[in-house]
Amino acid sequence: MRLETNGIRLWSYVVINLLLSDSNALFKFKNVKCTCYEKSFCELKRCELKVLGRGIVGLNLHAQVYKLPIKSTTCVLTLFRRFSGYRPFLFNVTVDVCHFLKHRKRYPFADLVYDGIKSFSNLNHTCPFNHDIIVNQMVLNDDMISKAPVPNGFYKLRFIVKTDGVWRGEVEVHAEVNLGIDR
């Protein structure tokens, strides 16, 4: 009897995985808003979404930084979900970016976000940063959402950045998650 129960569990696991992998999943950008609080510190050259192909939207961001090098940075990552307005959902994390880039496993949510950004940006090294911040044609794919078990809906991820003890800017990224089924 015990073997039959384990066999049923195994088959139901296989069937659920097949259903999820064959679903018409949708995970794409809807909007992006960038703000530089202090114009003497930075200027936003680009902050836009661009259609790269049918159903493929890429994020482009170029923040020109005037006061280099950046030796200490703190970032507040907050995830919101839309329920008659955006409400905080699951994560609100403050991360010392320089420490995070050396010890990524200590911050699982920040590591998940960083995994999505790192191949499209020039933020792939530890501090200090001696250059502009660039994200070029970042595209969301279904593999990114498989790591974070979130239900269907509209989400906003907000990054607020502080350097040298002063809040410098904010980026809000709006995305849609539609797995084709409800989890």
Rosetta blueprint (number, residue, H / E / L):
1 M L
2 R H
3 L H
4 E H
5 T H
6 N H
7 G H
8 I H
9 R H
10 L H
11 W H
12 S H
13 Y H
14 V H
15 V H
16 I H
17 N H
18 L H
19 L H
20 L H
21 S H
22 D H
23 S L
24 N L
25 A L
26 L E
27 F E
28 K E
29 F E
30 K E
31 N E
32 V E
33 K E
34 C E
35 T E
36 C E
37 Y L
38 E L
39 K L
40 S L
41 F L
42 C E
43 E E
44 L E
45 K E
46 R E
47 C E
48 E E
49 L E
50 K E
51 V E
52 L E
53 G E
54 R L
55 G L
56 I E
57 V E
58 G E
59 L E
60 N E
61 L E
62 H E
63 A E
64 Q E
65 V E
66 Y L
67 K L
68 L L
69 P L
70 I E
71 K L
72 S L
73 T E
74 T E
75 C E
76 V E
77 L E
78 T E
79 L E
80 F E
81 R E
82 R E
83 F L
84 S L
85 G L
86 Y E
87 R E
88 P E
89 F E
90 L E
91 F E
92 N E
93 V E
94 T E
95 V E
96 D E
97 V H
98 C H
99 H H
100 F H
101 L H
102 K H
103 H L
104 R H
105 K H
106 R H
107 Y L
108 P H
109 F H
110 A H
111 D H
112 L H
113 V H
114 Y H
115 D H
116 G H
117 I H
118 K H
119 S H
120 F H
121 S E
122 N L
123 L L
124 N L
125 H L
126 T L
127 C L
128 P L
129 F E
130 N L
131 H L
132 D L
133 I E
134 I E
135 V E
136 N E
137 Q E
138 M E
139 V E
140 L L
141 N L
142 D H
143 D H
144 M H
145 I H
146 S H
147 K L
148 A L
149 P L
150 V L
151 P L
152 N L
153 G E
154 F E
155 Y E
156 K E
157 L E
158 R E
159 F E
160 I E
161 V E
162 K E
163 T E
164 D L
165 G L
166 V E
167 W E
168 R E
169 G E
170 E E
171 V E
172 E E
173 V E
174 H E
175 A E
176 E E
177 V E
178 N E
179 L L
180 G L
181 I L
182 D L
183 R L
